[in-house]
Amino acid sequence: MADKTASANDLARDPQRRIAAATAIGMNALKPIIHLQASMLRMWADNIEKFAGNYEKKLEETATTAEERDKERAA
């Protein structure tokens, strides 16, 4: 218990240690927020890739259908 009191008193007197402690607390608080943002960014990128794949597939289907119609008209 005496060690904790001495450490708290030292922290109160030393502004550099106080700033370091506040920075550590702030970084620990930001860590889950940064993880959440990273996971949301990954999910967003996956959705864009799925959309691009679906778009390409539909574009190819449309082009194939148009080619078949042109062949039927020519015949």
C-alpha positions in Angstrom: 0.0 0.0 0.0 2.9 2.4 0.8 4.3 1.8 -2.6 1.1 2.8 -4.3 0.9 6.0 -2.2 4.5 6.9 -3.0 3.9 6.2 -6.7 0.8 8.4 -6.7 2.6 11.2 -4.9 5.5 11.0 -7.4 3.0 11.1 -10.2 1.3 14.2 -8.8 4.6 16.0 -8.5 6.2 15.1 -11.9 4.3 16.6 -14.8 6.1 14.5 -17.4 5.0 11.3 -15.8 1.5 12.7 -15.5 1.4 13.4 -19.2 2.8 10.0 -20.0 0.1 8.4 -17.8 -2.6 10.5 -19.4 -1.3 9.5 -22.9 -1.3 5.8 -21.9 -4.9 6.1 -20.7 -6.0 7.8 -23.9 -4.3 5.3 -26.1 -5.9 2.4 -24.2 -9.3 4.1 -24.6 -8.7 4.6 -28.4 -7.7 1.0 -29.1 -11.2 -0.5 -29.3 -12.4 2.4 -31.4 -9.6 1.9 -33.9 -10.3 -1.8 -34.1 -13.9 -1.1 -34.7 -13.1 1.4 -37.5 -10.7 -1.1 -39.1 -13.3 -3.9 -39.1 -15.9 -1.5 -40.6 -13.4 -0.5 -43.3 -12.8 -4.2 -44.1 -16.5 -4.9 -44.3 -17.0 -1.9 -46.5 -14.2 -3.0 -48.9 -15.7 -6.6 -49.0 -19.1 -5.1 -50.0 -17.5 -3.0 -52.7 -15.8 -6.1 -54.1 -19.0 -8.1 -54.1 -20.8 -5.2 -55.8 -18.1 -5.0 -58.5 -18.3 -8.8 -59.1 -22.1 -8.7 -59.4 -21.9 -5.7 -61.7 -19.4 -7.5 -64.0 -21.5 -10.6 -64.0 -24.7 -8.7 -65.0 -22.8 -6.7 -67.6 -21.6 -9.9 -69.2 -25.1 -11.4 -69.1 -26.5 -8.3 -70.8 -23.8 -8.3 -73.5 -24.5 -12.0 -74.2 -28.2 -11.4 -74.4 -27.6 -8.5 -76.8 -25.4 -10.6 -79.0 -28.0 -13.4 -79.1 -30.7 -10.9 -80.1 -28.5 -9.5 -82.9 -27.9 -13.0 -84.2 -31.6 -13.8 -84.2 -32.3 -10.6 -86.1 -29.7 -11.3 -88.7 -31.1 -14.8 -89.3 
